[in-house]
Amino acid sequence: MDAKPKHIVWMRDIGMDDVAQVGGKNASLGELIRTIVPQGVRVPEGFCVTADAYYYFLARTGLKGYIAKTLDGLDTKNLMDLSKRGKKVRDAIRRTPLPQDLETKIIRAYEQMEKQYGENTDVAVRSSATAEDLPGASFAGEHETYLGIRGAGDVVQAVVWAMASLFTDRAISYRADKGFAHTKVELSVGVQKIVRSDTGASGVMFTVDTESGFKDIVLINATWGLGELIVQGHVTPDEYLVMKSSIGKVKSPIIEKKMGVKNKKMQYALHKKGIIRTKTVKTANKERGSFVLNEEEIAELARWGAIIEKHYSERAKTWTPIAKDPA
């Protein structure tokens, strides 16, 4: 990405060198789309509202000064004061319209996605802090993600809400504890075509045994519906172990399968207020009593994991497994 400030960039045009403008999460997605997709790994396309756009929004509307004034002298140990000031900042951001030129750019980018994926295509809108790459900083879980957003108007609203999530009570407290100035940490927002896993399955994959540290294992956890329940630890997923060195060499590289309870799943649901549209429902007996993935799907996912690990290991010049959720 060149040095000229941009408010919108496509994920296919960015990579890990662009963390300062798009944050670690978006940069990693861009790296995958740009380098891994040509090897047969499927990653949905999307665009990023950059840190420059976030700063432009705050500076153009006067929010930057308001935020600094509102949070000045805050003692995060005073939870009542933290809650009061945090809400003031979030409410101010949410009710402030984006500059018209920035809103138009977001709408046009979404319209380009509609041309590729269809009218009113569902997207995920995710925050990605630009400081999450700094030593000692790990903002995973500190900011918000909005799933199942459709329509240009809702996308614009979700982008603003994602920006406001930089000032959740938890995020404010975290920055204060780590010594980050609130006005120095900026936010990029990713808008990506969503995979309708609520009607199928989702999960988490690691290219190392997370318990033993054994390198020749791909570990896959899978459940019905959206994967948020796995991330939150609210469901016991299926667990599959694959021998990495056997991928592509034997008929089945799978060495173990454990069936999880999977007693509930998260789905999209129309919500009258706000832009979050998810609900948790009980799974059917058939879903609880069957594996989420078949052997072909397990092997293919493991192959993708090995490809991704190889790319990042070559880039880092050291073994770099898929071992944690990016911030």
N, C-alpha and C positions, 0 to 999 in steps of 0.2 A: 504494500500500500504506500503511495507516495506521501510527501511531507505536507501537501496542501490539505487543509482541514476539509473533511467530508462529514456530512450528517447521516448519510445512508451508504452502507457498503454491502455487497452480496457476500454471503459466506464462502462461495466458490472462489472469491478473490482475496481471501485473507488466510493467515496461518499463524503459527506460534510466535512469529516476530511482531505481531500486531496487538499484543496483549494490552499495551498502553492505551489503545483506542477502542478496543472491543471487549476487554476483560478476558480472563483465562478460559472461561466456559465457552464463549463464542469463538475465541481463537482456536481452541481445540476442535470444535465442530468444523470450522473452516479448513483446518489442517486435514481432517478426515475427508471432507468432500473433495478437496483439491488433489489429494495424493492417494487416498485409499479407494475411492469409488471406481477409478479406472481398473482396479484389480478385482472388481466384482462384488465389493462390499456395498450394500445399499444404505445410503444415508439421505434423508429428505433435505431438500434445498430450503434456503431461507435468507433473510437479510438482517443486518444489525443497524440499530439506531446508535450511533457512536457516542463516545464520551464527549467529543466536541459538541454534539447535538444536545447532550444533557447540560453541559456548561452554558451553551447558548440559550437554552430554555431558562435556566436560573438567572443568568445575567440580564437577558432581555426583559424579563418580567419583574425584576426586583426581588425575586425569591432568595437569591444568594445572601443579600444583606439581611433579609427577614430571618432566614435560618440561623445565620451567625448570631444575630441579636437574641433570638429566642432561646438558643442553646448556651449562650454565654453564662459562665459561672455555674453550670449544672453539676450537681453532685449526684452521680448515678446510683449511689447507695440510698438516696431518698427516693424510694420507688414511686411514691405518690407524685412527686415533682417530675420525675422522669416520665411517668405516664401522661401527665398533663401537658408537658412541653412537647413530647413526642407526637401526641395527637394534634397539637396545634400546627406543627410542621407538616405532618401528613395531610391534614385537612386543607392547609393552604396550597400545597402542591396539587392535590386532587381537584380543587375547584378553580385552579388557574389554567386557562386555555393555553395550548401550545401556540407559539408564533405561527401565523397562517402559512408562511412559507415552509416551515418544518412539518406541519400537519399535512400539507399538500404532498410533500416528498414521501411521507409514510404511506399515504393513501395510494399514490402512484406505484410504490413498490409492492404493496399488497395486490393491486390490480394486475401487476406483472405475474404474481403468484397465481392469481385466478386464471390467467391465460394458460398457465402450465398445468394446474391441478383442478380447475373448474370453479364456477361461480360460488361465492360464499364458502370457499374452502376453509376447513378447520385448521387453526394454527395454535401452537404453544407460544406464549409470550414469557420470556425468561429474563431475569435480571442477571447481570454479570459485572461484578465490581472490578474496576481497573487496578485496585491495589491488592487483589487476591494473589498476585504473583510475588508479593514482597515477603522477605524472610519473616517468619513468625506470624504471618497472616494466613488465615484460612476461613473465608467467608461462606463456606458451604453451609447452607441451611439458614443463613442470616437474612436473606432477601427472598422475595416472593416469585412464584411461578403461577401463571394463569393458563389453564388448559381448555381446549375446546372453544376457543374464541373464533367467531366467524362474522364477516361483514366489516367493511372499512371503518365504520363508526366505532364498533366495539374494539377493534384493533387499536385505534388511536387512544381510546379510553384505557385499555389494558396497558399500553406503553406508559401512560402517565401514572397509573397505579403502580407499575413496576418501579418507576423512578421514585415514587413516594415510599416504597418499601425499603429504600436506603435508610429510612428514618423510623423503622420499627423500634420499639423500646429495646429489644434484644440487640439490634444492630448498633444503636447509639451506645449502649452499654459496652458492647464488645470493642468498638473503636476507642472508647475512652480508656478501657482497661489495657489496650495494646498501644496507646499513645498516638493514635492516628487523629489528625485534625479533621473534623467533620467536613470542612470545605475542601480538603485536599483529596479525599476519596471520591472518585467520580464513578458513574454508572453507565454501562452500555446495556441496551435491551435487545435481545435476540427474538426475532419473529420467524418461526420455523414451521413448515408443514408438519402436522401431527399425524402420527400413525394411530389409527383407530384401534388401539389395543383394548379398549373397553369392551369391544365385541369379540375379542380374541384373548391374547395373553401378552404378558410383559415380564421383564425380569432384570437381573443383574448378572454380569459376567466378570470373572477375574481370571487372569492367566497365571495364577500361582495359587497353591493351596494356602488359604488364608490362615489356617491353624498351624500347619507345620512349616510353611515357607518353602515347600518342595516346588522346584521350578518347572517340572515337566507335567504340570496339571493345569487343565482349564476347568474352572469351577463355575457352574451355571445354576442360578436360583431362578425359578419361574413360578408364576401364579396367574390365575385368571384375572382379566380386567386390567386396569391401570396399575402401574408398578409402585405407586406411592405407598401402598400398604406394606410392601417389602422394605422400602426405605425407612418407614416409620417403625418397623418391627411389629406391626399389628397383625401379621399373618405368617403362618409357617408354610413356606413355599416348598415345591419340589426341589431336590438337589441332584445335580448330575455331575459326575466326574469323568473327564476325558483325558486320555494320555496324549499329551501334545506331540510327542515324537512319533506317534503312530498315525497322526492325521494324514490321510491321503495314501497311506502305505498298507493299511489293512481294511477289511470290509467294515468293521465296526471298532473305532478307537475308544468306545465308551467302556469304562471299567466299573462304574457303579451308578445306580439310580435309586434315590430314596423318595418315596411319595410323601408329600407334605399334607397337612390337614386341609389347608385352603378353604376354610369354612365361611369366608366372605370375600367379596370382590368390590372394587371401586369402578363405577361407571359414570358417564356423563348424564346430567339431568338438567333440564331447563330450570333456571332460578329466576324468580321475579325481580329480586333486588340484587345489585352487585353483578360482577362478571364471572364469578366462580360457579361453574356448573358441574358439580360432581356429587355423587351419592354412594353410600356403601350399602350393599345388599347381601343377603345370604346366598351362598352358592347352592346349586342343585346337587342332589345325591350323586348323580352321574359325574359331575365335575369334581366333587370331593374324592370320588373313588377311581379316578383315572389320572394318568400322567398328562401334564400340560403339553409337553413336546414329544413328538415321535423321534425315532432314532436318526432319521435323515435330517431333521431340523436341528437336533443337538449337535450332530457332526458338522453341519454347515456353520452354525454359530461359532463353534470351537475353531473352525478354520478361519473365520473372520477375525476372531480374537487373536489368533497366532499371527495373522497378517498385520494387524494393528500393533501388536507388541513388537514385531520385527521392525516396523517403520520407526516407532519412537525410540527403540533401542539403538538403531543406526544413527538417528538424529542426535541422541544424547551421548553416543559412543560408550554406552554402558547398558547393561541389562535394565530395561524399563518396562516392567509388567503392568498390565491393567490391574491395579491393586486398590484403588479408592475412587470415590465419586468426585469429579472435578468440581471446584467451587463455582 
